[in-house]
């Protein structure tokens, strides 16, 4: 990986849930982090409750390596190594950086893979 795409990522303190609402155009509450509306329905990313059921995702955010929309390869530099390790991802991008979600049981493995690819990962919020 080139040094221009090596990133400083942080594990986000919260765990997330990703939901698909096939017939909704907007969620009924305002407890969401990200929304994506598509022809097949609404995808909602929200904080997962500590005792909630369902799949939980851990977020890796590249805010420390903020970049403009014209910088190519930044997201690929993160999701590429994860794909090679067969770690699923869900991505929500902001204007300056990307929030890459990985399944909670694979979070430590994802950190290892990303560090091996040349990224620095702040793991102070990673629960073991």
DSSP file (Angstrom, degrees, kcal/mol; ACC not computed):
  #  RESIDUE AA STRUCTURE BP1 BP2  ACC     N-H-->O    O-->H-N    N-H-->O    O-->H-N    TCO  KAPPA ALPHA  PHI   PSI    X-CA   Y-CA   Z-CA
    1    1 A X              0   0    0      0, 0.0     2,-0.1     0, 0.0     5,-0.0   0.000 360.0 360.0 360.0 143.1    0.0    0.0    0.0
    2    2 A X    >>  -     0   0    0      1,-0.1     3,-1.4     3,-0.0     4,-0.8  -0.445 360.0-119.3 -76.5 154.2    1.2    3.5   -0.7
    3    3 A X  T 34 S+     0   0    0      1,-0.3     3,-0.2     2,-0.2    -1,-0.1   0.757 111.6  65.9 -65.2 -22.2    1.9    5.8    2.2
    4    4 A X  T 34 S+     0   0    0      1,-0.2    -1,-0.3     3,-0.0    70,-0.0   0.711 107.3  39.3 -73.9 -18.3   -0.8    8.2    0.7
    5    5 A X  T <4 S+     0   0    0     -3,-1.4     2,-0.2     2,-0.1    -1,-0.2   0.471  87.1 110.1-107.7  -4.3   -3.5    5.6    1.3
    6    6 A X     <  -     0   0    0     -4,-0.8     2,-0.3    -3,-0.2   113,-0.1  -0.546  57.2-161.7 -67.6 135.0   -2.3    4.4    4.7
    7    7 A X        -     0   0    0     -2,-0.2   113,-2.7    70,-0.1     2,-0.7  -0.812  28.0-128.3-125.7 159.2   -4.7    5.6    7.3
    8    8 A X  E     -a  120   0A   0     -2,-0.3    56,-0.6   111,-0.2    57,-0.4  -0.932  39.1-175.8-102.9 109.9   -5.1    6.3   11.0
    9    9 A X  E     -a  121   0A   0    111,-3.2   113,-2.9    -2,-0.7     2,-0.4  -0.734  12.7-154.3-107.1 154.1   -8.3    4.5   12.0
   10   10 A X  E     -aB 122  61A   0     51,-2.0    51,-2.8    -2,-0.3     2,-0.5  -0.988  20.9-122.5-127.6 139.6  -10.1    4.5   15.3
   11   11 A X  E     - B   0  60A   0    111,-2.6   114,-0.2    -2,-0.4    49,-0.2  -0.706  36.5-125.1 -74.8 126.1  -12.5    1.9   16.7
   12   12 A X  E     -     0   0A   0     47,-2.7    47,-0.3    -2,-0.5    -1,-0.0  -0.499  12.5-126.6 -73.9 140.7  -15.7    3.7   17.5
   13   13 A X  E    S+     0   0A   0     -2,-0.2     2,-0.2    45,-0.1    -1,-0.1   0.782  86.7  67.6 -62.0 -27.9  -16.9    3.4   21.1
   14   14 A X  E    S-     0   0A   0      1,-0.0    45,-0.7    33,-0.0     2,-0.3  -0.588  75.4-132.3 -94.6 153.7  -20.4    2.1   20.1
   15   15 A X  E     - B   0  58A   0     33,-0.4    33,-2.6    -2,-0.2     2,-0.3  -0.710  29.5-143.3 -92.6 156.8  -21.5   -1.1   18.5
   16   16 A X  E     -CB  47  57A   0     41,-3.0    41,-2.7    31,-0.3     2,-0.4  -0.840  11.8-149.4-124.4 157.1  -23.9   -0.8   15.6
   17   17 A X  E     -C   46   0A   0     29,-3.0    29,-2.2    -2,-0.3     2,-0.5  -0.960  11.5-151.7-119.0 143.0  -26.9   -2.5   14.1
   18   18 A X  E     -C   45   0A   0     37,-0.4     2,-0.3    -2,-0.4    27,-0.2  -0.976  19.9-175.8-116.5 122.4  -27.7   -2.5   10.4
   19   19 A X  E     -C   44   0A   0     25,-3.0    25,-2.6    -2,-0.5     2,-0.5  -0.881  19.7-148.0-120.6 149.1  -31.4   -2.8    9.5
   20   20 A X  E     -C   43   0A   0     -2,-0.3     2,-0.6    23,-0.2    23,-0.2  -0.978   9.6-172.7-115.1 123.0  -33.3   -3.1    6.2
   21   21 A X  E >   -C   42   0A   0     21,-3.5    21,-2.6    -2,-0.5     3,-1.2  -0.877   4.8-169.2-114.2  95.6  -36.8   -1.6    6.2
   22   22 A X  T 3  S+     0   0    0     -2,-0.6    -1,-0.1     1,-0.3    21,-0.1   0.746  82.2  33.1 -63.3 -26.6  -38.2   -2.7    2.8
   23   23 A X  T 3  S+     0   0    0     18,-0.1     2,-0.3    19,-0.1    -1,-0.3   0.307  97.5 100.1-113.9  10.1  -41.3   -0.5    2.8
   24   24 A X    <   -     0   0    0     -3,-1.2     3,-0.1     1,-0.1    -3,-0.1  -0.661  42.5-174.2 -97.8 151.2  -40.0    2.6    4.7
   25   25 A X  S    S+     0   0    0      1,-0.5     2,-0.3    -2,-0.3    -1,-0.1   0.507  84.7   9.6-110.6 -15.2  -38.9    5.9    3.3
   26   26 A X  S    S-     0   0    0     16,-0.1    -1,-0.5    18,-0.0    16,-0.0  -0.949  87.6-102.2-158.5 143.4  -37.8    7.2    6.7
   27   27 A X        -     0   0    0     -2,-0.3     5,-0.0    -3,-0.1     8,-0.0  -0.282  27.1-123.4 -67.6 157.3  -37.4    5.5   10.1
   28   28 A X  S    S+     0   0    0      2,-0.0     2,-0.2    -4,-0.0    -1,-0.1   0.623  92.7  40.9 -76.4 -13.1  -40.1    6.1   12.7
   29   29 A X  S    S-     0   0    0      0, 0.0     3,-0.1     0, 0.0    -2,-0.1  -0.694  77.8-125.1-124.9 179.2  -37.6    7.4   15.2
   30   30 A X  S    S+     0   0    0     -2,-0.2    -2,-0.0     1,-0.1     0, 0.0  -0.028  77.2 107.4-114.8  30.5  -34.5    9.7   15.2
   31   31 A X        +     0   0    0     15,-0.0    16,-0.6    16,-0.0     2,-0.2   0.034  52.7 115.9 -94.7  25.0  -32.1    7.2   16.7
   32   32 A X  E     -D   46   0A   0     14,-0.2    14,-0.3    -3,-0.1     3,-0.1  -0.597  49.0-164.2 -99.1 157.5  -30.2    6.5   13.5
   33   33 A X  E    S+     0   0A   0     12,-4.0     2,-0.3     1,-0.4    13,-0.2   0.762  78.8   6.0-101.5 -42.9  -26.6    7.2   12.6
   34   34 A X  E     -D   45   0A   0     11,-1.6    11,-2.7     2,-0.0    -1,-0.4  -0.995  60.5-161.9-145.7 147.2  -26.8    6.8    8.8
   35   35 A X  E     -D   44   0A   0     -2,-0.3     2,-0.4     9,-0.2     9,-0.2  -0.984   3.8-174.2-129.0 140.9  -29.6    6.2    6.3
   36   36 A X  E     -D   43   0A   0      7,-2.1     7,-2.8    -2,-0.4     2,-0.5  -0.960  10.3-159.4-134.6 118.8  -29.5    4.9    2.7
   37   37 A X  E     +D   42   0A   0     -2,-0.4     2,-0.3     5,-0.2     5,-0.2  -0.847  22.1 160.8 -99.3 130.5  -32.6    5.0    0.6
   38   38 A X  E >   -D   41   0A   0      3,-2.5     3,-2.1    -2,-0.5    -2,-0.0  -0.875  55.7 -91.9-139.7 169.2  -32.7    2.6   -2.4
   39   39 A X  T 3  S+     0   0    0      1,-0.3     3,-0.1    -2,-0.3    -2,-0.0   0.811 124.2  53.9 -55.9 -30.0  -35.3    1.1   -4.7
   40   40 A X  T 3  S-     0   0    0      1,-0.3     2,-0.3   -17,-0.0    -1,-0.3   0.427 123.0 -86.4 -87.9   2.9  -35.5   -2.0   -2.4
   41   41 A X  E <   - D   0  38A   0     -3,-2.1    -3,-2.5   -18,-0.1     2,-0.4  -0.852  59.1 -39.1 131.0-164.7  -36.1    0.0    0.7
   42   42 A X  E     -CD  21  37A   0    -21,-2.6   -21,-3.5    -2,-0.3     2,-0.5  -0.858  37.6-155.0-107.4 132.7  -34.3    1.8    3.5
   43   43 A X  E     -CD  20  36A   0     -7,-2.8    -7,-2.1    -2,-0.4     2,-0.5  -0.931  16.2-166.6-104.8 129.8  -31.1    0.8    5.2
   44   44 A X  E     -CD  19  35A   0    -25,-2.6   -25,-3.0    -2,-0.5     2,-0.5  -0.966  11.1-164.3-122.1 128.5  -30.7    2.1    8.7
   45   45 A X  E     +CD  18  34A   0    -11,-2.7   -12,-4.0    -2,-0.5   -11,-1.6  -0.958  25.9 157.5-108.6 126.7  -27.5    2.1   10.8
   46   46 A X  E     -CD  17  32A   0    -29,-2.2   -29,-3.0    -2,-0.5   -14,-0.2  -0.938  48.5 -81.3-142.0 163.7  -28.0    2.8   14.5
   47   47 A X  E     -C   16   0A   0    -16,-0.6     2,-0.3    -2,-0.3   -31,-0.3  -0.458  48.2-127.6 -64.0 137.6  -26.3    2.2   17.8
   48   48 A X        -     0   0    0    -33,-2.6   -33,-0.4     9,-0.2     2,-0.2  -0.689  21.3-114.2 -86.5 140.9  -27.0   -1.3   19.0
   49   49 A X    >   -     0   0    0     -2,-0.3     3,-1.6     4,-0.1    -1,-0.1  -0.499  24.7-120.8 -69.9 142.7  -28.3   -1.7   22.5
   50   50 A X  T 3  S+     0   0    0      1,-0.3    -1,-0.1    -2,-0.2    -2,-0.0   0.844 113.7  32.5 -55.5 -35.1  -25.8   -3.5   24.8
   51   51 A X  T 3  S+     0   0    0      2,-0.0    -1,-0.3     0, 0.0    -2,-0.0   0.293  95.0 124.9-105.0  10.4  -28.3   -6.3   25.5
   52   52 A X    <   -     0   0    0     -3,-1.6     2,-0.2     1,-0.1    -4,-0.0  -0.244  55.9-126.4 -70.8 156.9  -30.0   -6.3   22.1
   53   53 A X        +     0   0    0      2,-0.0    -4,-0.1     3,-0.0     2,-0.1  -0.500  63.9  57.8 -94.5 170.3  -30.3   -9.3   19.9
   54   54 A X  S    S-     0   0    0     -2,-0.2     2,-0.2     2,-0.1    -6,-0.0  -0.299  95.8 -33.2  99.7 173.8  -29.2   -9.5   16.3
   55   55 A X        -     0   0    0    -37,-0.1     2,-0.4    -2,-0.1   -37,-0.4  -0.472  56.9-154.6 -72.2 134.1  -25.9   -9.0   14.5
   56   56 A X        -     0   0    0     -2,-0.2    48,-3.0   -39,-0.1     2,-0.4  -0.894   5.2-157.9-112.3 141.5  -23.7   -6.3   16.0
   57   57 A X  E     -BE  16 103A   0    -41,-2.7   -41,-3.0    -2,-0.4     2,-0.4  -0.908   8.6-141.8-120.1 144.8  -21.1   -4.4   14.0
   58   58 A X  E     -BE  15 102A   0     44,-3.2    44,-2.3    -2,-0.4     2,-0.4  -0.885  22.4-134.3-104.6 136.7  -17.9   -2.6   15.2
   59   59 A X  E     - E   0 101A   0    -45,-0.7   -47,-2.7    -2,-0.4     2,-0.5  -0.747  14.8-167.0 -98.3 138.0  -17.0    0.7   13.5
   60   60 A X  E     -BE  11 100A   0     40,-2.2    40,-2.8    -2,-0.4     2,-0.4  -0.990  16.5-164.9-117.1 119.2  -13.6    1.7   12.2
   61   61 A X  E     -BE  10  99A   0    -51,-2.8   -51,-2.0    -2,-0.5     3,-0.4  -0.901  18.9-158.3-115.5 134.2  -13.6    5.4   11.4
   62   62 A X    >   +     0   0    0     36,-1.7     3,-1.9    -2,-0.4   -54,-0.2  -0.017  51.7 125.6 -96.3  28.9  -10.9    7.2    9.4
   63   63 A X  G >   +     0   0    0      1,-0.3     3,-1.2     2,-0.2    -1,-0.2   0.782  68.6  61.3 -60.0 -28.4  -11.5   10.7   10.7
   64   64 A X  G 3  S+     0   0    0    -56,-0.6    -1,-0.3    -3,-0.4   -55,-0.1   0.677 108.8  44.7 -71.8 -15.7   -7.9   11.1   11.7
   65   65 A X  G <  S+     0   0    0     -3,-1.9    -1,-0.3   -57,-0.4    -2,-0.2  -0.202  86.8 176.1-116.0  38.9   -7.0   10.6    8.0
   66   66 A X    <   +     0   0    0     -3,-1.2     2,-0.3    31,-0.1    31,-0.2  -0.080   5.1 178.5 -49.3 143.1   -9.7   12.9    6.7
   67   67 A X        -     0   0    0     29,-2.9     2,-0.1     4,-0.0    -1,-0.1  -0.969  27.9-103.1-147.1 157.5   -9.6   13.4    2.9
   68   68 A X    >   -     0   0    0     -2,-0.3     3,-1.5     1,-0.1    28,-0.1  -0.299  37.1-106.9 -77.3 166.6  -11.4   15.2    0.2
   69   69 A X  T 3  S+     0   0    0      1,-0.3    -1,-0.1    -2,-0.1    27,-0.1   0.683 116.6  64.1 -67.2 -17.4  -13.8   13.5   -2.2
   70   70 A X  T 3  S+     0   0    0      2,-0.1     2,-0.7     0, 0.0    -1,-0.3   0.423  77.1 100.2 -88.5   1.7  -11.2   13.8   -5.0
   71   71 A X    X   -     0   0    0     -3,-1.5     3,-0.5     2,-0.0     2,-0.2  -0.794  64.7-151.7 -91.2 116.4   -8.7   11.5   -3.3
   72   72 A X  T 3   +     0   0    0     -2,-0.7    -2,-0.1     1,-0.2    -3,-0.0  -0.539  64.5  25.3 -90.1 153.1   -8.9    8.1   -4.8
   73   73 A X  T 3> S+     0   0    0     -2,-0.2     4,-1.9     1,-0.0    -1,-0.2   0.353  78.5 114.7  88.0  -4.5   -8.1    4.7   -3.2
   74   74 A X  H <> S+     0   0    0     -3,-0.5     4,-0.7     2,-0.2    -2,-0.1   0.952  83.6  37.8 -67.3 -49.2   -8.8    5.6    0.4
   75   75 A X  H >> S+     0   0    0      1,-0.2     4,-2.9     2,-0.2     3,-1.0   0.911 115.5  54.5 -67.6 -41.1  -11.8    3.3    0.9
   76   76 A X  H 3> S+     0   0    0      1,-0.3     4,-2.2     2,-0.2     5,-0.3   0.850 100.9  60.5 -60.2 -34.2  -10.3    0.6   -1.3
   77   77 A X  H 3< S+     0   0    0     -4,-1.9     4,-0.4     1,-0.2    -1,-0.3   0.777 114.1  35.9 -65.6 -25.3   -7.1    0.6    0.9
   78   78 A X  H <X S+     0   0    0     -3,-1.0     4,-1.1    -4,-0.7    -2,-0.2   0.890 122.3  40.1 -91.8 -49.9   -9.3   -0.3    3.9
   79   79 A X  H  X S+     0   0    0     -4,-2.9     4,-2.6     1,-0.2     5,-0.2   0.786 105.4  67.7 -76.0 -25.0  -11.9   -2.7    2.4
   80   80 A X  H  X S+     0   0    0     -4,-2.2     4,-2.3    -5,-0.3    -1,-0.2   0.961 103.3  41.9 -59.0 -54.5   -9.4   -4.5    0.1
   81   81 A X  H  > S+     0   0    0     -4,-0.4     4,-1.4    -5,-0.3    -1,-0.2   0.869 114.9  52.4 -61.9 -35.1   -7.4   -6.2    2.9
   82   82 A X  H  <>S+     0   0    0     -4,-1.1     5,-2.9     2,-0.2    -1,-0.2   0.904 109.1  49.5 -66.7 -39.5  -10.6   -7.0    4.7
   83   83 A X  H ><5S+     0   0    0     -4,-2.6     3,-1.8     1,-0.2    -2,-0.2   0.910 107.4  54.3 -63.8 -42.2  -12.0   -8.6    1.6
   84   84 A X  H 3<5S+     0   0    0     -4,-2.3    -1,-0.2     1,-0.3    -2,-0.2   0.822 109.6  48.1 -61.3 -29.9   -8.8  -10.6    1.1
   85   85 A X  T 3<5S-     0   0    0     -4,-1.4    -1,-0.3    -5,-0.2    -2,-0.2   0.334 116.5-117.9 -90.3   6.1   -9.3  -11.9    4.7
   86   86 A X  T < 5 +     0   0    0     -3,-1.8     2,-0.6     1,-0.2    -3,-0.2   0.834  62.7 150.2  59.7  36.1  -13.0  -12.7    3.9
   87   87 A X      < -     0   0    0     -5,-2.9    -1,-0.2    -8,-0.1    -2,-0.1  -0.892  44.0-130.1 -98.5 118.2  -14.2  -10.2    6.6
   88   88 A X        -     0   0    0     -2,-0.6    15,-0.5    -3,-0.1     2,-0.3  -0.292  27.7-167.8 -65.3 151.7  -17.6   -8.8    5.7
   89   89 A X  E     -F  102   0A   0     13,-0.2     2,-0.4   -32,-0.0    13,-0.2  -0.957  21.1-161.7-136.7 156.3  -18.0   -5.0    5.8
   90   90 A X  E     -F  101   0A   0     11,-1.6    11,-3.4    -2,-0.3     2,-0.4  -0.986  23.1-156.8-131.7 133.3  -20.7   -2.4    5.6
   91   91 A X  E     +F  100   0A   0     -2,-0.4     2,-0.4     9,-0.2     9,-0.2  -0.922  19.6 180.0-121.2 135.9  -19.6    1.1    4.8
   92   92 A X  E     -F   99   0A   0      7,-2.3     7,-2.8    -2,-0.4     2,-0.3  -0.992  21.6-155.1-126.3 121.9  -21.2    4.5    5.4
   93   93 A X  E     -F   98   0A   0     -2,-0.4     5,-0.2     5,-0.2     2,-0.2  -0.735   6.7-161.1-102.4 147.1  -19.1    7.4    4.1
   94   94 A X        -     0   0    0      3,-3.6     5,-0.0    -2,-0.3    -1,-0.0  -0.496  43.6 -91.1-107.0-176.8  -19.0   11.0    5.2
   95   95 A X  S    S+     0   0    0     -2,-0.2     3,-0.1     1,-0.2   -26,-0.1   0.830 124.4  23.3 -64.6 -31.0  -17.8   14.0    3.3
   96   96 A X  S    S+     0   0    0      1,-0.1   -29,-2.9   -28,-0.1     2,-0.3   0.623 127.5   5.0-112.9 -17.6  -14.3   13.5    4.8
   97   97 A X        -     0   0    0    -31,-0.2    -3,-3.6   -33,-0.0     2,-0.4  -0.913  66.7-103.8-158.7 178.7  -13.9    9.9    5.8
   98   98 A X  E     - F   0  93A   0     -2,-0.3   -36,-1.7    -5,-0.2     2,-0.7  -0.922  11.1-147.8-121.0 141.7  -15.4    6.4    5.9
   99   99 A X  E     -EF  61  92A   0     -7,-2.8    -7,-2.3    -2,-0.4     2,-0.6  -0.943  21.3-167.0-104.1 110.3  -17.1    4.4    8.6
  100  100 A X  E     -EF  60  91A   0    -40,-2.8   -40,-2.2    -2,-0.7     2,-0.4  -0.892   3.7-157.8-104.2 118.1  -16.3    0.8    7.9
  101  101 A X  E     -EF  59  90A   0    -11,-3.4   -11,-1.6    -2,-0.6     2,-0.3  -0.787  10.9-177.9 -97.3 137.6  -18.3   -1.7   10.0
  102  102 A X  E     -EF  58  89A   0    -44,-2.3   -44,-3.2    -2,-0.4   -13,-0.2  -0.951  41.8 -86.4-127.7 150.6  -17.2   -5.2   10.6
  103  103 A X  E >   -E   57   0A   0    -15,-0.5     3,-2.1    -2,-0.3     4,-0.3  -0.316  39.9-122.5 -58.1 136.3  -19.0   -8.0   12.5
  104  104 A X  G >  S+     0   0    0    -48,-3.0     3,-1.5     1,-0.3     4,-0.4   0.846 109.4  57.0 -51.1 -42.4  -18.3   -7.7   16.2
  105  105 A X  G 3  S+     0   0    0    -49,-0.3    -1,-0.3     1,-0.3     4,-0.2   0.707 111.5  44.4 -65.4 -15.2  -16.9  -11.3   16.5
  106  106 A X  G <> S+     0   0    0     -3,-2.1     4,-2.5     1,-0.1    -1,-0.3   0.281  81.8 104.6-107.9   8.9  -14.3  -10.5   13.8
  107  107 A X  H <> S+     0   0    0     -3,-1.5     4,-2.3    -4,-0.3     5,-0.2   0.917  80.9  46.5 -61.3 -48.2  -13.2   -7.0   15.1
  108  108 A X  H  > S+     0   0    0     -4,-0.4     4,-2.1     1,-0.2    -1,-0.2   0.905 113.8  49.8 -62.7 -40.4   -9.9   -8.1   16.5
  109  109 A X  H  > S+     0   0    0      1,-0.2     4,-2.5     2,-0.2    -1,-0.2   0.906 108.7  52.8 -62.9 -41.7   -9.1  -10.0   13.4
  110  110 A X  H  X S+     0   0    0     -4,-2.5     4,-2.6     1,-0.2    -2,-0.2   0.907 108.0  50.8 -61.1 -42.2  -10.0   -6.9   11.3
  111  111 A X  H  X S+     0   0    0     -4,-2.3     4,-2.6     2,-0.2     5,-0.2   0.927 110.2  49.6 -61.0 -45.3   -7.6   -4.8   13.3
  112  112 A X  H  X S+     0   0    0     -4,-2.1     4,-2.2     1,-0.2    -2,-0.2   0.920 112.3  47.9 -59.3 -45.3   -4.8   -7.3   12.8
  113  113 A X  H  X S+     0   0    0     -4,-2.5     4,-1.2     2,-0.2    -2,-0.2   0.914 113.1  47.7 -63.0 -44.6   -5.4   -7.4    9.0
  114  114 A X  H  <>S+     0   0    0     -4,-2.6     5,-2.3     1,-0.2    -2,-0.2   0.896 111.8  49.0 -67.4 -40.0   -5.6   -3.6    8.7
  115  115 A X  H ><5S+     0   0    0     -4,-2.6     3,-1.5     1,-0.2    -1,-0.2   0.895 108.8  53.4 -66.0 -38.6   -2.4   -3.1   10.7
  116  116 A X  H 3<5S+     0   0    0     -4,-2.2    -1,-0.2     1,-0.3    -2,-0.2   0.789 104.8  56.8 -64.2 -26.1   -0.6   -5.7    8.6
  117  117 A X  T 3<5S-     0   0    0     -4,-1.2    -1,-0.3    -5,-0.1    -2,-0.2   0.451 129.7 -95.4 -84.8  -0.7   -1.7   -3.7    5.6
  118  118 A X  T < 5S+     0   0    0     -3,-1.5    -3,-0.2     1,-0.3     2,-0.2   0.461  82.6 128.3 104.5   1.5    0.0   -0.6    6.9
  119  119 A X      < -     0   0    0     -5,-2.3     2,-0.5  -113,-0.1    -1,-0.3  -0.538  53.5-132.6 -85.2 155.4   -2.8    1.2    8.7
  120  120 A X  E     -a    8   0A   0   -113,-2.7  -111,-3.2    -2,-0.2     2,-0.5  -0.937  22.8-164.2-105.4 133.1   -2.6    2.4   12.3
  121  121 A X  E     -a    9   0A   0     -2,-0.5     2,-0.8  -113,-0.2  -111,-0.2  -0.970  15.5-146.0-125.2 121.8   -5.7    1.5   14.4
  122  122 A X  E     +a   10   0A   0   -113,-2.9  -111,-2.6    -2,-0.5     3,-0.3  -0.769  21.5 177.7 -82.4 113.3   -6.5    3.1   17.7
  123  123 A X    >   +     0   0    0     -2,-0.8     3,-2.3     1,-0.2    -1,-0.1   0.175  40.4 117.7-105.6  16.0   -8.1    0.2   19.6
  124  124 A X  T 3  S+     0   0    0      1,-0.3    -1,-0.2  -113,-0.0  -114,-0.0   0.769  83.4  45.0 -59.0 -23.6   -8.8    1.9   23.0
  125  125 A X  T 3  S+     0   0    0     -3,-0.3     2,-0.6  -114,-0.2    -1,-0.3   0.350  85.2 113.2 -99.9   5.6  -12.5    1.3   22.5
  126  126 A X    <   -     0   0    0     -3,-2.3     2,-0.4  -115,-0.1  -113,-0.1  -0.677  59.0-147.0 -81.3 120.9  -12.2   -2.3   21.3
  127  127 A X              0   0    0     -2,-0.6   -19,-0.1     1,-0.1    -2,-0.1  -0.723 360.0 360.0 -88.5 134.6  -13.7   -4.7   23.8
  128  128 A X              0   0    0     -2,-0.4    -1,-0.1   -20,-0.0    -2,-0.0   0.473 360.0 360.0 -89.0 360.0  -12.1   -8.0   24.1
